[in-house]
Amino acid sequence: MADGSHFIDRAGALRARGFSPLALGDPSSWPPVLAAASRLALASNSPTVMWWGPAGAEVRNDAYGALERARVGSHPLEGAVGKQVEAIMAGRELCGCADHVEIFERDGSAVERIWSFACSALFDAGGVAGVIAVCDDVTEKRAVAAAQKEINAELRREAARARSDADDAEARAGAAARRVADELRGAELRRLRTMFGQAPGFMCLLEGPDHVFEFANEAFSRLVGGRDLRWKSAREALGDLEGQGFFERLDEAYRSGEPFVARDVPLSIQRRAGGPPEPLFVDFVYQPLLDSSGEATGIFVEGFDVTERRAAIAAREASEDRLKRGMLAARMVVWDWDLATNAVVFSDNAVAVLGGDWTDVDAVWSSVHPEDLAKLAARRSIAIASIGTYEEVIRVNRLDNGNLIWLQVRATVVAGADGVAAWIQGVSIDVTERKRAEEALRLADRRKDQFVAMLAHELRNPLAPIVTAAQILKARNAGDAGARKAAEIVARQAAHMAGLIDDVLDVSRFNTGLIVIDRRPLDLRDVLAEAAEQVRPAMEARRHQFVAPPEGAPIMAHGDRKRLVQAVANLLQNAAKFTPHGGRVQLTIDCDGELASISVSDDGVGIEPDLLPHVFEMFRQKERSSERAHGGLGLGLSLVRSLAKLHGGSVLAESAGVGKGCRFTIELPLGGLDPVEVEERRVLVASPAERALDILVVDDHLDAARMLRMVLEEAGHRVQVDADPHSVLGRARVHSFDVFLMDIGLPGMDGNALARAIRGIPGMASATLVAVTGRGKEYGRDDAIAAGFNHYFVKPADPSELLALLAEIAPRRERPAASRD
């Protein structure tokens, strides 16, 4: 028995003593009656021992373990206890008691104690499978019994001496013996009731075919709401269980003598008097109690209320189901990658999201787009080295149909106990729809930009002759004030329309990153003077008191003159627009050696506090006045901010509130240039060569071509006009033109192709090709220069700028021979 013993500790865990493996196997696989009896033994404070199976494997609780460790005598099974256990195991008896004398060593001397073993049979499907014994120290009780025995003997001796008193003495002795036996049986029953009452699960003992309650512990009473069960049948006491199958199973267990085990059984029972039925879940065992003939005499019921466990399981399952549905809806797959084995495990929804499942990471790489594989590997290597995270968007071919999908991969590297990367946990989200939407937006942006460029081209074509005609009318009617005034209005409004077109184009260019500033040394005072000159007519029309900055030393910077003039002019136009008639507008410039601050302030309508943080946003224009002098698109201030950023600067808006004016300040970094250098550049530009040139104007917009011809001829140049690119090539072969002024959007052959063809004609390599086109500068300038153009103007070209350029060009006949073809 020593090699087959078990010890059950207080925590309820089994551990073997002196052998391996467990003689009874894994506790989770024990028969229900053995598991139930073990729980009873664990819950009991009395020494309790079980002998199970043919080999008599011994299982004991702490109290019995302490008793055994103190024993120095023989084993209980070697005496009367062994015979009692043998009788029960053989089926001759179902229960009984036997004494065993235990000798203990205390303080160096042997002490004799008598222990009573109250034994009961443990049944499984095959009958008696084991014996459980509850032990009690009955030394004193046995001493009382021995004393009583001695008394009885003395009484019998007395009877022999006094026959007349024998019957009376014997009666008294019999009554005393019966009282002692009753006390012993009552003590044993109380011990059993105490042990069952301490059990963590519910228990009851049912007698007879009607299943009458003989005993129910406190846990069973709580389960059924504290009802009075004593000596009532199960159907009488628990009528609300009718129809739920419990009584039928009781009947079957009693009839067959076979135990019944059930788990997670739903139960509806009234647990409060007058209350509604409550749903529960229980685990239970019906264990029939058999007599010596194998017939059932009752049923032992043992079980547990597992409602909380079932609710926790249901909640976990619901949470997992929600998570699965959410992952599927989000098109998200979770995965784990073992770096040592290269095994990869995907979540259950991988088939739905990815079209299949992988188990080896090399198979994953075969489905990844080759261009993305290297990017992903680079990010992963960095994350593995730092035990960090990485993220990348990659293209993957689905396993089921080979279609390309986009996945956003996010992963975390996890280190092992040695601090080295052991595995990677990650998620992959299908972002194909997002990528398609982004591509659609990019396509829409390209189409929008193409439309805006085309619209600008079509609008600039009619503006070019209008501006040119206005210049001619103003020059020819210098003495007619009315005509000159009308020409100025036409020119000003045409310039305003051209400015609106430029604003629209500029916003599109900024959004697509096509704006490239032409940084050159410049004097910021010249920028302010040119911007003030542009808006002076608007100031005069509204009789504003315009205060320009006083003359002073040059303030040098690197920047795009045209763009900086545009930014300052926009601020001045904004001030003129929102300052009432007779108001004051002031332009100032200050510098501290590193930054230049250009400010435009007015005493106009001001800006509302809720609008002030948004004034630089596109299309956020709000009425600042009930009487607006000019329209607008709400783009000007947005352009100012973009231009300032392109120059490495910033812009700030300030206002004390409605009716209190406002102040806009552009801050620009200074370039530290020498003023003399800028002055030399200014002189060179302002010294045109006054020589007539042979010029061919190529434009299919006849009004624009005719007006340009008139301006050029009045400047003294010899001008021809042609709209057909093939005709132009014929002219170029027979006529030595100094300059070609050509549109880009020509019928049959665009201007770039025509320029390349002209450059291929002998004698035309040194001709000057000037593009005058309705296309935006950033949309066509690079292509035009690459095609052979020397200069690039956007319609409507400023005639004065164009004439200034022509003044710098020498006729080909006057050029040195080395510069000719």
Secondary structure, DSSP 8 states (H G I E B T S, - for coil): -GGG-EEE-TTS-EEESS-SS-TT--GGGS-HHHHHHHHHHHH-SS-EEEEETTTTEEEE-HHHHHHHHHB-S--GGGSHHHHHHHHHHTTS-SEEEEEEEEEEEETTEEEEEEEEEEEEEEEETTEEEEEEEEEEE-HHHHHHHHHHHHHHHHHHHHHHH-GGGHHHHHHHHHHHHHHHHHHHHHHHHHHHHHHHHT-SSEEEEEETTTTEEEEE-HHHHHHTTS---TT-BHHHHTGGGTTTTHHHHHHHHHHH---EEEEEEEEEEE-STT--EEEEEEEEEEEEEE-TTS-EEEEEEEEEE-HHHHHHHHHHHHHHHHHHHHHHHTTEEEEEEETTT-BEEE-TTHHHHHSS--SBHHHHHHHB-HHHHHHHHHHHHHHHHHT-EEEEEEEEE-TTT--EEEEEEEEEEEE-TTSSEEEEEEEEEE-HHHHHHHHHHHHHHHHHHHHHHHHHHHHHHHHHHHHHHHHHHHHHTTT-HHHHHHHHHHHHHHHHHHHHHHHHHHHHHHHHT------EEEEHHHHHHHHHHHHHHHHHHTT-EEE-----S--EEEE-HHHHHHHHHHHHHHHHHTS-TT-EEEEEEEE-SSEEEEEEEE-SS---TTTGGGTTSTT------SS-SS---S-HHHHHHHHHHHTT-EEEEEESSTTS-EEEEEEEE-----HHHHHHHHHHHT-------EEEEE-S-HHHHHHHHHHHHHTT-EEEEE--HHHHHHHHHHS--SEEEE-SS-SSS-HHHHHHHHHTSTT-TTSEEEEEESS-HHHHHHHHHHHT-SEEEESS--HHHHHHHHHT---GGGS-GGG--
